[in-house]
Amino acid sequence: MRVILSFVPSILMALLYGALARFLFDSAFEGVTSTLSVAFIIVVPFVIGMLAVYFAPRDKRAAWQFSLGIAALSMLLGATLAAVLLWEAAICVVMALPIMLIMATGGGLLMWWLLARRDSSGTSLLALFLFLPLMFVPLENQFPVQDSFHTVENQIRINADAETVWQNIIRVEPIQDAERPFSVLFTVFDAPKPLQANMFGDGVGGIRRGQFEGGLQFIEKISVWQFAKRIEWDITPDNANVLRAPWHAIGGKPFAVPKAAYWIEPTTDGQVLLHLSSEHRLTTRFNGYGALWTRWGMSEFQNHILHIIKARAEHAARR
C-alpha cells in the first residue's frame, strides 16, 4: 500500500496539469485555440509525461521502464477520467488517445534522461515546458488549417426489385429499435441514431429531411434524380437544437458531410446491389490521422442504414 501511495503525487500532478490545460484550451481561450490543436493533443501530453516522471519516487524513476510506464499510466488515467466525466465526448478521447500516449511516453523518457544526468536541467526544462502549450498557440495559428475531402462507399445485396428498394430509400419510415443491427458507433460511442426521413417533393430540387436522436437533422436537397436508379443530395445540417457534444458541431469547421448518394445496380439473378456513398470534409491539423476514424465512423453509419433498408425491402418484396 505504501508503494502505491508513493505514486499518488506523481499521477496527481500530471492529472491536475491536464485538467487545467483542458479548461484553458476549451473554455478560457475559446476562439483562440481549442482541444483540436497541436498544442493540446501533442504538447500537453508531452508535459504530462514529464510531470509524471519528475514527481515520481526517486528510487523508481531511475529505471527508464518505470518512467515510460508511469508517464503512460498518467495519460491513460487522465483520458479515462475525461471520457467518464464527459461521456458524450468519449469518442473524441478515444480518437486522440494513441497520439497522446505516444507523446506522454516521449515526455517521460526525456525527463528520465535529464534526471539521470544528475543536474538541474530537468527542473529548468520542466518549468519551460509547463508554459510551452500556450506559447505554441500563436505559432500554430500562423498556419491555416487545410480542408481534406474523403469519400466512403458501402454496398449490400438485396433480394428485391429496384423499385421496391427505391421506395425504401427516398422515404424512411420511423426506425424501431428491433430493426437495428449492432453497431459500435451507436452502442458504445452513443452517436445519435437515425430515426426517419421525410420527403418534400420528388425530383431534382426536392427536399428530404433526415431526423436523428437528440434533435439532429439534415436537410438534403436532391441534386440527381433517376427513378429507381440513382439519387444524390447536397446536405446541410440543422443542429440548432442539438445539445450533446460533440454532435452539435457536425457541419461546423472540423467536420461536415456535404454530399451523399444512393444508386441501385441490378444483378443477373434478379437481385440488386444497393450502393451508399458519402463525402465528408475534415478541417483540422490532423486530417490524415482523423480520416482513419471518420472513414470508419461513416462506414459504420452507412452499413447500419443499408441493413435496415435491406430488411425492409426484402420484407416488402415477399408480401
Summary of the structure (lengths in Angstrom):
residues: 319
radius of gyration: 24.7
end to end distance: 68.0
largest distance: 81.8
contacts: 1005
relative contact order: 0.12
helix: 54%
strand: 22%
